Amino acid sequence: MTSGRRLIFIAMLLGLLAPAAASYAVADGSWDGAWRGSLQHLSGLALTIANDKVVSYTIGGAPVAVDYTKVTPTSLSFGDRDHFSMKLTRTSDTTASARVRGRNGYGSGTFKKE
């Protein structure tokens, strides 16, 4: 194999590995921090996560009780088991899509890390 072909081969291999490395970078991001978001007609949602646990969730400044949190590198689920549950799915290091189930049915929205 000539040096030119060897260089092309190495460049092709690196090109295949780069997208895989980028996807792992998103999966390694921490959920910890302050997140703000909205769900369909509701805005002013705030979520604070520390040590892989939802420590504060407010709607329009009013606190909402959270009984459980489940965290994976790509998703975060929390709720109070009886009244609502929400699942955030990471779309980048600082954004997530949201899906909620509550007394009024299902909804969707977005959150952004501050």
Biotite code that builds the C-alpha atoms (Angstrom):
import biotite.structure as struc

atoms = struc.array([
    struc.Atom([0.000, 0.000, 0.000], chain_id="A", res_id=1, res_name="MET", atom_name="CA", element="C"),
    struc.Atom([1.405, 3.366, -0.948], chain_id="A", res_id=2, res_name="THR", atom_name="CA", element="C"),
    struc.Atom([1.650, 6.166, 1.575], chain_id="A", res_id=3, res_name="SER", atom_name="CA", element="C"),
    struc.Atom([-1.116, 8.125, -0.213], chain_id="A", res_id=4, res_name="GLY", atom_name="CA", element="C"),
    struc.Atom([-3.551, 5.225, 0.007], chain_id="A", res_id=5, res_name="ARG", atom_name="CA", element="C"),
    struc.Atom([-2.570, 4.612, 3.617], chain_id="A", res_id=6, res_name="ARG", atom_name="CA", element="C"),
    struc.Atom([-3.330, 8.265, 4.436], chain_id="A", res_id=7, res_name="LEU", atom_name="CA", element="C"),
    struc.Atom([-6.744, 8.047, 2.740], chain_id="A", res_id=8, res_name="ILE", atom_name="CA", element="C"),
    struc.Atom([-7.524, 4.834, 4.640], chain_id="A", res_id=9, res_name="PHE", atom_name="CA", element="C"),
    struc.Atom([-6.610, 6.417, 7.992], chain_id="A", res_id=10, res_name="ILE", atom_name="CA", element="C"),
    struc.Atom([-8.670, 9.530, 7.187], chain_id="A", res_id=11, res_name="ALA", atom_name="CA", element="C"),
    struc.Atom([-11.691, 7.338, 6.367], chain_id="A", res_id=12, res_name="MET", atom_name="CA", element="C"),
    struc.Atom([-11.358, 5.458, 9.671], chain_id="A", res_id=13, res_name="LEU", atom_name="CA", element="C"),
    struc.Atom([-11.126, 8.709, 11.625], chain_id="A", res_id=14, res_name="LEU", atom_name="CA", element="C"),
    struc.Atom([-14.183, 10.008, 9.769], chain_id="A", res_id=15, res_name="GLY", atom_name="CA", element="C"),
    struc.Atom([-16.153, 6.982, 10.942], chain_id="A", res_id=16, res_name="LEU", atom_name="CA", element="C"),
    struc.Atom([-15.031, 7.353, 14.553], chain_id="A", res_id=17, res_name="LEU", atom_name="CA", element="C"),
    struc.Atom([-15.676, 11.104, 14.951], chain_id="A", res_id=18, res_name="ALA", atom_name="CA", element="C"),
    struc.Atom([-19.526, 10.927, 14.927], chain_id="A", res_id=19, res_name="PRO", atom_name="CA", element="C"),
    struc.Atom([-19.436, 8.085, 17.458], chain_id="A", res_id=20, res_name="ALA", atom_name="CA", element="C"),
    struc.Atom([-17.230, 10.139, 19.781], chain_id="A", res_id=21, res_name="ALA", atom_name="CA", element="C"),
    struc.Atom([-19.596, 13.122, 19.499], chain_id="A", res_id=22, res_name="ALA", atom_name="CA", element="C"),
    struc.Atom([-22.608, 11.009, 20.513], chain_id="A", res_id=23, res_name="SER", atom_name="CA", element="C"),
    struc.Atom([-20.766, 9.737, 23.586], chain_id="A", res_id=24, res_name="TYR", atom_name="CA", element="C"),
    struc.Atom([-19.941, 13.325, 24.584], chain_id="A", res_id=25, res_name="ALA", atom_name="CA", element="C"),
    struc.Atom([-23.666, 14.121, 24.850], chain_id="A", res_id=26, res_name="VAL", atom_name="CA", element="C"),
    struc.Atom([-24.277, 10.951, 26.856], chain_id="A", res_id=27, res_name="ALA", atom_name="CA", element="C"),
    struc.Atom([-21.538, 11.932, 29.349], chain_id="A", res_id=28, res_name="ASP", atom_name="CA", element="C"),
    struc.Atom([-23.068, 15.361, 30.068], chain_id="A", res_id=29, res_name="GLY", atom_name="CA", element="C"),
    struc.Atom([-24.328, 16.000, 33.574], chain_id="A", res_id=30, res_name="SER", atom_name="CA", element="C"),
    struc.Atom([-27.971, 16.772, 34.267], chain_id="A", res_id=31, res_name="TRP", atom_name="CA", element="C"),
    struc.Atom([-26.985, 18.791, 37.365], chain_id="A", res_id=32, res_name="ASP", atom_name="CA", element="C"),
    struc.Atom([-27.896, 22.465, 37.221], chain_id="A", res_id=33, res_name="GLY", atom_name="CA", element="C"),
    struc.Atom([-30.845, 24.776, 36.659], chain_id="A", res_id=34, res_name="ALA", atom_name="CA", element="C"),
    struc.Atom([-33.200, 24.076, 33.748], chain_id="A", res_id=35, res_name="TRP", atom_name="CA", element="C"),
    struc.Atom([-36.026, 26.296, 32.454], chain_id="A", res_id=36, res_name="ARG", atom_name="CA", element="C"),
    struc.Atom([-38.779, 25.199, 30.155], chain_id="A", res_id=37, res_name="GLY", atom_name="CA", element="C"),
    struc.Atom([-42.313, 25.196, 28.916], chain_id="A", res_id=38, res_name="SER", atom_name="CA", element="C"),
    struc.Atom([-45.004, 22.614, 28.219], chain_id="A", res_id=39, res_name="LEU", atom_name="CA", element="C"),
    struc.Atom([-47.517, 23.477, 25.512], chain_id="A", res_id=40, res_name="GLN", atom_name="CA", element="C"),
    struc.Atom([-49.505, 26.309, 27.195], chain_id="A", res_id=41, res_name="HIS", atom_name="CA", element="C"),
    struc.Atom([-47.510, 26.331, 30.455], chain_id="A", res_id=42, res_name="LEU", atom_name="CA", element="C"),
    struc.Atom([-44.417, 28.499, 30.718], chain_id="A", res_id=43, res_name="SER", atom_name="CA", element="C"),
    struc.Atom([-42.239, 29.474, 33.647], chain_id="A", res_id=44, res_name="GLY", atom_name="CA", element="C"),
    struc.Atom([-41.235, 25.940, 34.541], chain_id="A", res_id=45, res_name="LEU", atom_name="CA", element="C"),
    struc.Atom([-38.006, 25.673, 36.549], chain_id="A", res_id=46, res_name="ALA", atom_name="CA", element="C"),
    struc.Atom([-36.152, 22.539, 37.503], chain_id="A", res_id=47, res_name="LEU", atom_name="CA", element="C"),
    struc.Atom([-33.049, 22.224, 39.685], chain_id="A", res_id=48, res_name="THR", atom_name="CA", element="C"),
    struc.Atom([-31.036, 19.003, 39.659], chain_id="A", res_id=49, res_name="ILE", atom_name="CA", element="C"),
    struc.Atom([-28.187, 18.212, 42.068], chain_id="A", res_id=50, res_name="ALA", atom_name="CA", element="C"),
    struc.Atom([-26.312, 14.925, 42.431], chain_id="A", res_id=51, res_name="ASN", atom_name="CA", element="C"),
    struc.Atom([-28.633, 13.200, 39.936], chain_id="A", res_id=52, res_name="ASP", atom_name="CA", element="C"),
    struc.Atom([-31.761, 14.139, 41.902], chain_id="A", res_id=53, res_name="LYS", atom_name="CA", element="C"),
    struc.Atom([-34.493, 16.712, 41.250], chain_id="A", res_id=54, res_name="VAL", atom_name="CA", element="C"),
    struc.Atom([-34.263, 18.991, 44.279], chain_id="A", res_id=55, res_name="VAL", atom_name="CA", element="C"),
    struc.Atom([-36.716, 21.665, 43.095], chain_id="A", res_id=56, res_name="SER", atom_name="CA", element="C"),
    struc.Atom([-39.507, 21.849, 40.529], chain_id="A", res_id=57, res_name="TYR", atom_name="CA", element="C"),
    struc.Atom([-41.697, 24.941, 40.171], chain_id="A", res_id=58, res_name="THR", atom_name="CA", element="C"),
    struc.Atom([-44.491, 26.025, 37.865], chain_id="A", res_id=59, res_name="ILE", atom_name="CA", element="C"),
    struc.Atom([-44.834, 29.802, 37.685], chain_id="A", res_id=60, res_name="GLY", atom_name="CA", element="C"),
    struc.Atom([-42.840, 30.064, 40.916], chain_id="A", res_id=61, res_name="GLY", atom_name="CA", element="C"),
    struc.Atom([-45.101, 27.654, 42.834], chain_id="A", res_id=62, res_name="ALA", atom_name="CA", element="C"),
    struc.Atom([-43.257, 24.594, 44.175], chain_id="A", res_id=63, res_name="PRO", atom_name="CA", element="C"),
    struc.Atom([-44.382, 21.122, 43.105], chain_id="A", res_id=64, res_name="VAL", atom_name="CA", element="C"),
    struc.Atom([-43.575, 18.055, 45.237], chain_id="A", res_id=65, res_name="ALA", atom_name="CA", element="C"),
    struc.Atom([-41.272, 15.468, 43.643], chain_id="A", res_id=66, res_name="VAL", atom_name="CA", element="C"),
    struc.Atom([-41.150, 11.968, 45.149], chain_id="A", res_id=67, res_name="ASP", atom_name="CA", element="C"),
    struc.Atom([-38.755, 10.172, 42.811], chain_id="A", res_id=68, res_name="TYR", atom_name="CA", element="C"),
    struc.Atom([-36.026, 10.779, 40.258], chain_id="A", res_id=69, res_name="THR", atom_name="CA", element="C"),
    struc.Atom([-34.516, 8.316, 37.792], chain_id="A", res_id=70, res_name="LYS", atom_name="CA", element="C"),
    struc.Atom([-31.451, 9.423, 35.818], chain_id="A", res_id=71, res_name="VAL", atom_name="CA", element="C"),
    struc.Atom([-29.648, 7.887, 32.863], chain_id="A", res_id=72, res_name="THR", atom_name="CA", element="C"),
    struc.Atom([-27.057, 9.615, 30.666], chain_id="A", res_id=73, res_name="PRO", atom_name="CA", element="C"),
    struc.Atom([-29.722, 10.417, 28.042], chain_id="A", res_id=74, res_name="THR", atom_name="CA", element="C"),
    struc.Atom([-32.928, 10.800, 30.067], chain_id="A", res_id=75, res_name="SER", atom_name="CA", element="C"),
    struc.Atom([-34.280, 12.013, 33.394], chain_id="A", res_id=76, res_name="LEU", atom_name="CA", element="C"),
    struc.Atom([-37.648, 10.957, 34.816], chain_id="A", res_id=77, res_name="SER", atom_name="CA", element="C"),
    struc.Atom([-39.306, 12.395, 37.915], chain_id="A", res_id=78, res_name="PHE", atom_name="CA", element="C"),
    struc.Atom([-42.708, 12.854, 39.487], chain_id="A", res_id=79, res_name="GLY", atom_name="CA", element="C"),
    struc.Atom([-44.905, 12.169, 42.503], chain_id="A", res_id=80, res_name="ASP", atom_name="CA", element="C"),
    struc.Atom([-46.361, 8.764, 41.409], chain_id="A", res_id=81, res_name="ARG", atom_name="CA", element="C"),
    struc.Atom([-49.988, 9.806, 42.101], chain_id="A", res_id=82, res_name="ASP", atom_name="CA", element="C"),
    struc.Atom([-50.406, 13.044, 40.140], chain_id="A", res_id=83, res_name="HIS", atom_name="CA", element="C"),
    struc.Atom([-47.751, 13.520, 37.478], chain_id="A", res_id=84, res_name="PHE", atom_name="CA", element="C"),
    struc.Atom([-44.626, 12.163, 35.867], chain_id="A", res_id=85, res_name="SER", atom_name="CA", element="C"),
    struc.Atom([-42.222, 13.862, 33.502], chain_id="A", res_id=86, res_name="MET", atom_name="CA", element="C"),
    struc.Atom([-39.491, 12.481, 31.286], chain_id="A", res_id=87, res_name="LYS", atom_name="CA", element="C"),
    struc.Atom([-36.784, 14.702, 29.821], chain_id="A", res_id=88, res_name="LEU", atom_name="CA", element="C"),
    struc.Atom([-34.803, 13.288, 26.913], chain_id="A", res_id=89, res_name="THR", atom_name="CA", element="C"),
    struc.Atom([-31.496, 14.985, 26.182], chain_id="A", res_id=90, res_name="ARG", atom_name="CA", element="C"),
    struc.Atom([-31.275, 16.539, 22.708], chain_id="A", res_id=91, res_name="THR", atom_name="CA", element="C"),
    struc.Atom([-27.897, 18.241, 23.362], chain_id="A", res_id=92, res_name="SER", atom_name="CA", element="C"),
    struc.Atom([-25.725, 19.077, 26.376], chain_id="A", res_id=93, res_name="ASP", atom_name="CA", element="C"),
    struc.Atom([-27.985, 22.038, 27.205], chain_id="A", res_id=94, res_name="THR", atom_name="CA", element="C"),
    struc.Atom([-31.413, 21.127, 25.784], chain_id="A", res_id=95, res_name="THR", atom_name="CA", element="C"),
    struc.Atom([-33.985, 18.414, 26.377], chain_id="A", res_id=96, res_name="ALA", atom_name="CA", element="C"),
    struc.Atom([-37.415, 17.503, 25.087], chain_id="A", res_id=97, res_name="SER", atom_name="CA", element="C"),
    struc.Atom([-40.072, 16.859, 27.717], chain_id="A", res_id=98, res_name="ALA", atom_name="CA", element="C"),
    struc.Atom([-43.030, 14.500, 27.919], chain_id="A", res_id=99, res_name="ARG", atom_name="CA", element="C"),
    struc.Atom([-45.421, 14.828, 30.868], chain_id="A", res_id=100, res_name="VAL", atom_name="CA", element="C"),
    struc.Atom([-48.377, 12.819, 32.153], chain_id="A", res_id=101, res_name="ARG", atom_name="CA", element="C"),
    struc.Atom([-50.697, 14.575, 34.563], chain_id="A", res_id=102, res_name="GLY", atom_name="CA", element="C"),
    struc.Atom([-54.304, 14.849, 35.691], chain_id="A", res_id=103, res_name="ARG", atom_name="CA", element="C"),
    struc.Atom([-55.178, 16.623, 32.444], chain_id="A", res_id=104, res_name="ASN", atom_name="CA", element="C"),
    struc.Atom([-53.581, 14.026, 30.180], chain_id="A", res_id=105, res_name="GLY", atom_name="CA", element="C"),
    struc.Atom([-50.319, 14.131, 28.287], chain_id="A", res_id=106, res_name="TYR", atom_name="CA", element="C"),
    struc.Atom([-48.214, 17.031, 27.087], chain_id="A", res_id=107, res_name="GLY", atom_name="CA", element="C"),
    struc.Atom([-44.857, 17.848, 25.580], chain_id="A", res_id=108, res_name="SER", atom_name="CA", element="C"),
    struc.Atom([-42.369, 20.683, 25.632], chain_id="A", res_id=109, res_name="GLY", atom_name="CA", element="C"),
    struc.Atom([-38.738, 21.680, 25.890], chain_id="A", res_id=110, res_name="THR", atom_name="CA", element="C"),
    struc.Atom([-36.207, 22.564, 28.578], chain_id="A", res_id=111, res_name="PHE", atom_name="CA", element="C"),
    struc.Atom([-32.909, 24.434, 28.382], chain_id="A", res_id=112, res_name="LYS", atom_name="CA", element="C"),
    struc.Atom([-30.048, 24.280, 30.867], chain_id="A", res_id=113, res_name="LYS", atom_name="CA", element="C"),
    struc.Atom([-28.956, 27.679, 32.196], chain_id="A", res_id=114, res_name="GLU", atom_name="CA", element="C"),
])
